Amino acid sequence: MKFIKLFSTLSIGRLSIFALLITVAYYFMSFNNGSTIIEQVNAVKGQIGAEQARRTDIEKTMKKEEEMRGNVLQLARNLEVLKSKIPNDFKETEMSTIVNQASQSADVRIIVLSRGSQTNTVKKMGTGAELIDEIVFDISAVGTFTQLIHFVELLSKEEKVIRTRNFSIEKNSSNVDDATIKFKGEIVGYKQVAMVAPAKPDEVRK
């Protein structure tokens, strides 16, 4: 009853303000007790975490792509260096001269040095515009183990790509005191050959 008498003494304006305050208080107590704000904060935090994770993944992907581009560029540079050591023209006389000079420097005695019977064309390199021809020499040489190692090392250090393959070593004689070894194998050089495009059917008929 006291509250009713109190309300009856208030003006319409004050009653309106009082009603508004009660409504606001009711809203905050009933509909916004803090859980909604907490949920919104947590949702924003989750979005931030997801964006940070996405950014990290993107940075990792970009780093991998950058590394891959660097690797491709390095491989391209290595290929160009290798191709620069494979001449367009590599004569048999040049090959035999290089082998003889290396044998003299290593004190290795050449017994046989002859052109191999087989010439191979190996797989394409680079852009596919070149093929690689092998220049094969059969070799038989005699020297100590150290001398033969030095001989092969000198060939590997040549500006032009030269390698040994299909080789075997054996004692030069049955004499125990003889330290010389017989070396037999193949010495291979390389030269570039321009790839010829196949003729068109119309050109063949002509």
Residue pairs with C-beta under 8 A, 6 or more apart in sequence:
7 15
10 18
79 125
79 126
82 125
82 161
83 125
83 126
83 130
83 192
85 159
85 160
85 161
86 132
86 160
86 161
86 190
86 191
86 192
87 160
87 191
87 192
88 191
88 192
89 191
90 135
90 160
90 189
90 190
90 191
92 115
92 135
92 137
95 135
95 137
95 162
95 187
95 189
96 113
96 137
98 155
98 158
98 160
98 162
98 189
99 110
99 113
99 137
99 139
99 155
99 187
100 110
100 113
102 108
102 151
102 154
102 155
102 158
103 109
103 110
103 141
103 151
105 150
105 151
105 154
106 143
106 147
106 148
106 150
106 151
106 154
107 143
107 147
108 141
108 142
108 143
108 147
108 148
108 150
108 151
108 183
109 141
109 142
109 143
110 139
110 140
110 141
111 140
111 141
111 142
111 182
112 138
112 139
112 140
113 137
113 138
113 139
113 140
114 137
114 138
115 136
115 137
115 138
116 136
116 137
116 138
116 186
118 136
119 133
119 134
119 135
119 136
120 133
120 134
120 136
121 131
121 132
121 133
121 134
121 193
122 131
122 132
122 133
122 134
122 190
123 132
124 130
124 131
124 132
124 195
125 132
128 195
129 194
129 195
130 192
130 193
130 194
130 195
131 192
131 193
131 194
131 195
132 190
132 191
132 192
132 193
133 190
133 191
133 192
133 193
134 188
134 189
134 190
135 188
135 189
135 190
135 191
136 186
136 187
136 188
137 186
137 187
137 188
137 189
138 185
138 186
139 183
139 184
139 185
139 186
139 187
140 182
140 183
140 184
141 148
141 151
141 182
141 183
142 172
142 180
142 181
142 182
142 183
143 151
143 180
143 181
143 183
144 179
144 180
144 181
145 179
145 181
148 169
148 181
148 183
152 164
155 162
155 163
155 164
155 187
156 162
156 163
160 189
160 190
161 189
161 190
162 187
162 188
162 189
163 187
163 188
164 185
164 186
164 187
164 188
165 185
165 186
165 188
166 185
166 186
167 183
167 184
167 185
167 186
168 183
168 184
168 185
169 181
169 182
169 183
169 184
170 181
170 182
171 178
171 181
171 182
172 178
172 180
172 181
172 182
173 180
